[in-house]
Amino acid sequence: MIRFGLALSLLLPAVLLSEEVPKALPVDPSEITPDTGPAVAEVAPSHAEARPLPAGEVKLNIKRSPNSDAPKDIDHLPEGEDAVRLQIFLDEQRFGPGVIDGKPGRFTILAVNSWNESHGYPPNDLTAAMDGATRTVTQPFALATIPSAAAKWVNPKLPESRELQAKEKRMSYRSYAEFMSERYHTDVEFLQQLNPGVNVWNLAPGKALIVPNVTPFLIENLNGGRYEPEPILASRHVVIDTKINQARVYESEPTAIVVEERPDGSIRTKPNKALVAAFPITPGQEKFIKYGKWEMKNAVQLPVWRYDKSLLETGKRSNNAFNIPGGPNCPVGVVWMGLSVPGIGMHGTSDPETIGRARSAGCIRLANWDVVALTDFVRPGASVEIR
């Protein structure tokens, strides 16, 4: 996907209900009111386009790199099909492992530890999660057909220039390989490994690919609307941990982890039932991070990004700015969650492979599939603590 650095995201949610480019937009996310745009329609996910494959049918020859970012003190990290099983299990449990690629690293271990914490298992112990993966992810791969709906979301001629992008109807995928990799929570490199005899850069609707057998991210269900506040979801609390690059969702503000000593002298950690989800993130650069407790003010699909080169480079607003339309290749991804601190929010990204590495100039970035999943857990009114 396109690789532009994200800076202070002056985000403008636009409601793309037609194929027209938005004309008049607010200039700052702090000006967005909760009743902007139509409500998001609830659409049930579907696996209809994918047929699970028998276990063992897909042959993987993937070894972890010696430079893997997985903690060195963790033994018996799974490889190959078992690694994909574990990543899919965590993803489906909403403890995001990052890109599903069969090479568990730092984010997979963070996801295991968060899942362990919520269930009362010790940190850095893969036993319970791997057992759950083995029992529930019996078919880790599927044969998926590129749907006809993909044609509306792919534009190989998407320009690089911001000025020309502002004239586009949407920031589409540049290829069907990008469409399918994001749909199945992976990257193009892994798709090519799964499909060695296929030129993944020369695909079209109706073609079939082997993909991770995970619940697909259905971008065609996004209508550009806003997410309604819901009392239960609005009462939740998100902790943005900038030290480990993870967003953790709690039923309420987290309390200390309860550890008890058993009669035999062993230590047991009580399940932290308040922890309901966790996702990998990229925080802002240190000098731009807005530490503290904030409120989520709004959440919208397919936001429009106001690109102002002067503002990004000097901090001064100019009149020479462009409204970059919404879409998967918009630098702020497919969902924007604005916070009560102006200009800062949680949002998607045009480049999920860089989550955890590249840093924005203030906002919190998630993979597009994760930021959409996050809307199942929190809505406007929720508290967000950046620490």
C-alpha positions as CSV (number, residue, x, y, z in Angstrom):
1,M,0.0,0.0,0.0
2,I,1.2,3.6,-0.3
3,R,3.8,4.6,2.1
4,F,3.5,8.2,3.2
5,G,4.4,9.3,6.7
6,L,1.4,10.2,8.9
7,A,1.6,13.5,10.6
8,L,-0.7,15.4,12.9
9,S,-4.0,14.1,11.5
10,L,-6.3,16.9,10.8
11,L,-9.1,14.6,10.1
12,L,-12.3,15.2,8.4
13,P,-15.0,12.5,8.3
14,A,-16.8,12.6,5.1
15,V,-20.0,10.7,4.2
16,L,-19.3,9.1,0.9
17,L,-22.9,8.1,0.0
18,S,-22.3,8.9,-3.7
19,E,-19.4,8.8,-6.1
20,E,-18.9,12.5,-5.9
21,V,-15.8,14.0,-4.2
22,P,-16.9,15.9,-1.0
23,K,-17.0,19.7,-1.5
24,A,-17.3,21.4,1.9
25,L,-15.8,19.9,5.0
26,P,-14.9,20.9,8.5
27,V,-11.2,21.8,9.0
28,D,-10.5,20.1,12.4
29,P,-11.8,17.0,14.1
30,S,-12.7,19.0,17.1
31,E,-15.5,20.6,15.0
32,I,-17.2,17.3,14.3
33,T,-20.4,16.8,16.1
34,P,-21.8,13.3,17.0
35,D,-24.8,13.7,14.6
36,T,-22.6,14.2,11.5
37,G,-23.6,11.8,8.7
38,P,-25.8,8.7,8.7
39,A,-25.5,6.0,11.2
40,V,-23.4,2.9,10.4
41,A,-25.5,0.0,9.4
42,E,-24.9,-3.3,11.2
43,V,-23.8,-5.9,8.7
44,A,-23.2,-9.5,9.6
45,P,-19.8,-10.9,8.5
46,S,-19.7,-13.7,5.9
47,H,-17.3,-16.4,4.9
48,A,-19.3,-17.2,1.8
49,E,-16.5,-16.5,-0.6
50,A,-14.0,-18.8,1.1
51,R,-13.9,-22.6,1.3
52,P,-11.8,-24.0,4.2
53,L,-9.0,-26.4,3.1
54,P,-8.1,-29.6,4.9
55,A,-5.4,-29.3,7.5
56,G,-2.0,-30.2,6.1
57,E,-3.0,-29.5,2.5
58,V,-1.1,-26.2,2.3
59,K,2.7,-26.8,2.6
60,L,4.5,-24.1,4.4
61,N,8.3,-23.7,4.6
62,I,8.6,-20.7,6.8
63,K,11.2,-20.3,9.4
64,R,11.6,-17.4,11.8
65,S,14.3,-15.0,11.0
66,P,17.3,-14.9,13.4
67,N,16.4,-11.2,13.6
68,S,12.8,-11.9,14.7
69,D,11.4,-9.4,17.2
70,A,9.9,-12.2,19.3
71,P,11.2,-12.2,22.9
72,K,14.3,-14.4,23.1
73,D,13.3,-16.0,26.4
74,I,10.2,-17.7,25.1
75,D,10.7,-21.3,24.2
76,H,8.8,-23.4,21.6
77,L,7.3,-20.7,19.5
78,P,5.2,-22.5,16.8
79,E,6.2,-22.5,13.2
80,G,4.4,-23.0,9.9
81,E,0.8,-24.1,10.1
82,D,0.7,-24.1,13.9
83,A,2.0,-20.5,13.9
84,V,-0.8,-19.5,11.6
85,R,-3.3,-21.4,13.8
86,L,-2.2,-19.4,16.8
87,Q,-2.3,-16.0,15.1
88,I,-5.8,-16.8,13.7
89,F,-7.0,-17.9,17.2
90,L,-5.8,-14.7,18.8
91,D,-7.2,-12.5,16.0
92,E,-10.6,-14.2,16.3
93,Q,-10.5,-13.7,20.1
94,R,-9.9,-10.0,19.4
95,F,-6.4,-10.1,20.9
96,G,-4.7,-8.9,17.7
97,P,-1.4,-10.5,16.7
98,G,-0.8,-8.0,13.9
99,V,-0.3,-9.3,10.4
100,I,-1.0,-13.0,10.0
101,D,2.1,-14.3,8.4
102,G,3.2,-17.6,10.1
103,K,6.1,-15.8,11.8
104,P,5.0,-15.0,15.4
105,G,6.9,-12.1,16.8
106,R,6.5,-9.4,19.4
107,F,2.9,-8.6,18.6
108,T,1.9,-12.3,18.7
109,I,3.5,-12.6,22.1
110,L,1.8,-9.4,23.3
111,A,-1.5,-10.8,22.2
112,V,-0.9,-14.1,24.0
113,N,0.0,-12.3,27.2
114,S,-3.1,-10.1,27.0
115,W,-5.3,-13.2,26.3
116,N,-3.5,-15.0,29.2
117,E,-4.1,-12.1,31.5
118,S,-7.8,-12.0,30.7
119,H,-8.0,-15.8,31.4
120,G,-5.7,-16.1,34.4
121,Y,-2.7,-17.7,32.8
122,P,0.9,-16.7,33.4
123,P,2.7,-14.3,31.0
124,N,4.9,-15.7,28.2
125,D,3.3,-19.1,28.5
126,L,1.9,-20.3,25.1
127,T,0.4,-23.5,26.4
128,A,-3.2,-22.5,26.9
129,A,-3.5,-20.3,23.8
130,M,-1.9,-22.9,21.6
131,D,-4.2,-25.5,23.0
132,G,-7.2,-23.3,22.2
133,A,-5.8,-22.7,18.7
134,T,-5.3,-26.4,18.1
135,R,-8.9,-27.2,19.2
136,T,-10.7,-24.4,17.4
137,V,-8.6,-23.5,14.3
138,T,-8.7,-27.0,12.7
139,Q,-8.5,-25.6,9.1
140,P,-6.1,-22.6,9.2
141,F,-6.3,-22.0,5.4
142,A,-9.1,-21.4,2.9
143,L,-9.5,-21.0,-0.8
144,A,-11.1,-17.6,-1.3
145,T,-12.5,-16.1,-4.5
146,I,-11.9,-12.4,-5.2
147,P,-15.5,-11.0,-5.0
148,S,-17.0,-8.8,-7.8
149,A,-17.4,-6.1,-5.2
150,A,-13.6,-5.7,-5.2
151,A,-13.7,-3.9,-8.5
152,K,-15.2,-0.8,-6.9
153,W,-12.3,-0.7,-4.4
154,V,-9.3,-1.3,-6.6
155,N,-7.6,1.4,-8.8
156,P,-4.2,0.6,-10.2
157,K,-3.9,4.2,-11.5
158,L,-4.3,5.8,-8.1
159,P,-1.8,8.7,-8.3
160,E,1.0,9.4,-5.9
161,S,0.6,13.2,-5.9
162,R,-1.5,14.5,-3.0
163,E,-2.9,17.2,-5.4
164,L,-4.1,14.6,-7.8
165,Q,-5.3,12.3,-5.1
166,A,-7.6,15.1,-3.9
167,K,-9.4,14.8,-7.3
168,E,-10.1,11.0,-6.9
169,K,-13.4,9.6,-5.7
170,R,-11.7,7.4,-3.1
171,M,-8.3,6.3,-2.0
172,S,-8.7,2.7,-3.3
173,Y,-6.4,-0.3,-3.2
174,R,-3.8,-0.3,-5.9
175,S,-4.2,-4.0,-6.7
176,Y,-6.4,-7.0,-6.0
177,A,-3.4,-8.4,-4.1
178,E,-3.7,-5.5,-1.6
179,F,-7.4,-6.0,-1.4
180,M,-7.1,-9.7,-0.6
181,S,-4.2,-9.3,1.8
182,E,-6.0,-6.8,3.9
183,R,-9.3,-8.7,3.7
184,Y,-7.6,-11.7,5.3
185,H,-5.4,-9.8,7.7
186,T,-2.1,-10.6,6.1
187,D,0.3,-9.0,3.6
188,V,1.0,-9.5,0.0
189,E,4.3,-11.3,0.7
190,F,2.5,-14.0,2.7
191,L,-0.2,-14.3,0.0
192,Q,2.6,-15.0,-2.5
193,Q,4.1,-17.6,-0.2
194,L,0.7,-19.4,0.1
195,N,0.2,-19.2,-3.7
196,P,3.7,-20.0,-5.2
197,G,2.3,-20.7,-8.7
198,V,0.2,-17.5,-8.9
199,N,1.2,-14.0,-9.9
200,V,-0.6,-12.2,-7.2
201,W,0.0,-8.9,-8.9
202,N,-2.1,-10.0,-11.9
203,L,-5.4,-10.9,-10.3
204,A,-9.0,-10.1,-11.1
205,P,-12.5,-10.8,-9.6
206,G,-13.4,-14.5,-9.8
207,K,-9.8,-15.7,-9.3
208,A,-9.2,-17.9,-6.3
209,L,-6.3,-17.6,-3.8
210,I,-5.2,-19.5,-0.7
211,V,-5.6,-17.2,2.3
212,P,-5.6,-17.5,6.1
213,N,-9.0,-18.8,7.2
214,V,-9.9,-15.8,9.3
215,T,-13.1,-13.8,9.4
216,P,-12.6,-11.4,6.5
217,F,-12.5,-7.6,6.7
218,L,-15.4,-6.6,4.5
219,I,-14.6,-3.1,3.3
220,E,-17.6,-3.1,1.0
221,N,-19.8,-2.9,4.1
222,L,-18.4,0.6,5.1
223,N,-20.9,3.3,4.1
224,G,-19.1,6.4,5.3
225,G,-21.4,6.8,8.3
226,R,-20.9,7.5,12.0
227,Y,-20.9,5.1,14.9
228,E,-23.7,5.7,17.3
229,P,-22.9,6.0,21.0
230,E,-24.0,2.9,22.9
231,P,-24.2,3.0,26.7
232,I,-22.3,-0.2,27.5
233,L,-19.6,0.5,24.9
234,A,-19.4,4.2,25.8
235,S,-18.6,3.3,29.4
236,R,-15.5,1.3,28.5
237,H,-11.9,2.4,28.9
238,V,-9.0,2.1,26.4
239,V,-5.4,2.2,27.5
240,I,-3.0,3.2,24.8
241,D,0.3,1.8,26.1
242,T,3.0,3.6,24.1
243,K,5.8,1.5,25.8
244,I,4.7,-1.8,24.3
245,N,2.6,-0.4,21.4
246,Q,-0.7,-1.9,22.3
247,A,-4.3,-0.6,22.8
248,R,-6.1,-2.5,25.6
249,V,-9.8,-2.3,26.1
250,Y,-11.3,-2.7,29.5
251,E,-14.9,-2.8,30.8
252,S,-13.9,0.1,33.1
253,E,-10.7,1.7,34.3
254,P,-8.2,-1.1,35.0
255,T,-7.2,-2.1,38.5
256,A,-4.1,-3.9,39.7
257,I,-3.7,-7.5,38.6
258,V,-4.7,-9.8,41.5
259,V,-2.0,-12.4,42.3
260,E,-2.7,-15.0,45.0
261,E,-0.5,-17.6,46.7
262,R,-1.8,-21.1,46.8
263,P,-1.5,-23.4,49.8
264,D,1.3,-25.3,48.0
265,G,3.3,-22.1,47.6
266,S,2.6,-21.7,43.9
267,I,1.5,-18.4,42.5
268,R,-1.7,-18.0,40.5
269,T,-2.9,-14.9,38.7
270,K,-6.6,-14.4,38.8
271,P,-8.3,-13.8,35.4
272,N,-8.7,-10.2,34.6
273,K,-12.2,-10.4,33.2
274,A,-12.3,-6.6,32.7
275,L,-9.8,-6.9,29.8
276,V,-11.9,-7.7,26.8
277,A,-9.7,-6.9,23.8
278,A,-6.2,-5.7,22.7
279,F,-4.7,-4.6,19.4
280,P,-1.3,-3.6,18.2
281,I,-0.7,0.1,17.5
282,T,1.8,2.7,16.5
283,P,1.8,5.8,18.7
284,G,2.9,9.2,17.8
285,Q,6.5,10.5,18.0
286,E,7.5,11.1,21.7
287,K,7.4,14.9,21.3
288,F,3.8,14.8,19.9
289,I,2.2,12.2,22.3
290,K,-0.7,13.7,24.3
291,Y,-0.4,11.7,27.5
292,G,-3.4,11.7,29.8
293,K,-7.0,10.7,29.9
294,W,-9.3,11.8,27.1
295,E,-12.8,11.1,25.9
296,M,-13.7,9.6,22.5
297,K,-15.8,12.3,20.9
298,N,-16.8,10.7,17.6
299,A,-16.2,7.7,15.3
300,V,-16.7,7.7,11.6
301,Q,-16.0,5.5,8.6
302,L,-14.1,6.5,5.5
303,P,-12.7,9.8,6.9
304,V,-11.3,12.4,4.6
305,W,-7.8,13.7,5.5
306,R,-6.8,17.3,5.2
307,Y,-3.3,17.4,3.8
308,D,-1.5,20.7,4.6
309,K,2.2,20.5,3.8
310,S,2.9,23.8,5.7
311,L,1.1,22.5,8.8
312,L,3.0,19.2,8.8
313,E,6.4,20.8,8.3
314,T,6.1,24.1,10.3
315,G,3.0,23.7,12.5
316,K,1.4,26.7,10.7
317,R,-1.9,26.3,8.8
318,S,-1.9,27.5,5.2
319,N,-4.5,28.0,2.5
320,N,-2.8,25.5,0.3
321,A,-4.3,22.3,1.5
322,F,-6.0,19.3,-0.1
323,N,-8.8,17.1,1.1
324,I,-7.7,13.5,0.5
325,P,-10.8,11.3,0.0
326,G,-11.5,8.3,2.2
327,G,-10.6,4.7,1.4
328,P,-8.2,2.0,2.4
329,N,-5.2,3.9,1.0
330,C,-6.1,7.1,2.8
331,P,-3.2,7.8,5.3
332,V,-5.7,7.6,8.2
333,G,-7.3,4.4,7.0
334,V,-11.0,3.5,7.1
335,V,-12.1,4.6,10.6
336,W,-11.4,7.7,12.6
337,M,-12.1,7.9,16.4
338,G,-11.6,11.5,17.4
339,L,-10.5,12.3,21.0
340,S,-11.2,15.3,23.1
341,V,-7.7,16.6,22.5
342,P,-7.9,18.5,19.2
343,G,-6.4,16.9,16.1
344,I,-5.7,13.5,17.8
345,G,-7.5,10.2,17.3
346,M,-7.2,6.5,16.9
347,H,-7.4,5.5,13.2
348,G,-6.5,3.0,10.5
349,T,-3.6,3.1,8.2
350,S,-2.7,2.7,4.5
351,D,0.2,0.5,5.5
352,P,-0.5,-2.2,8.1
353,E,3.0,-3.7,7.8
354,T,4.4,-0.7,9.6
355,I,2.3,-0.9,12.7
356,G,4.6,-0.9,15.7
357,R,7.5,0.6,13.7
358,A,6.8,3.9,11.8
359,R,5.5,6.7,14.0
360,S,2.9,9.3,13.3
361,A,3.0,12.9,14.6
362,G,0.5,12.4,17.3
363,C,-2.3,9.9,16.5
364,I,-2.6,6.2,17.3
365,R,-2.7,4.0,14.2
366,L,-4.1,0.5,13.9
367,A,-4.4,-1.9,11.0
368,N,-7.7,-1.2,9.1
369,W,-9.1,-4.6,10.2
370,D,-8.3,-3.9,13.8
371,V,-9.7,-0.4,13.9
372,V,-13.0,-1.7,12.5
373,A,-12.9,-4.5,15.2
374,L,-12.3,-1.8,17.8
375,T,-15.6,-0.3,17.0
376,D,-17.3,-3.5,18.3
377,F,-15.8,-2.7,21.8
378,V,-15.9,1.1,22.2
379,R,-18.0,4.0,21.0
380,P,-18.1,7.8,21.5
381,G,-18.2,8.6,25.2
382,A,-15.5,5.9,26.1
383,S,-12.5,7.1,28.0
384,V,-9.0,6.8,26.4
385,E,-5.9,6.9,28.4
386,I,-2.6,7.5,26.7
387,R,0.3,6.4,28.9
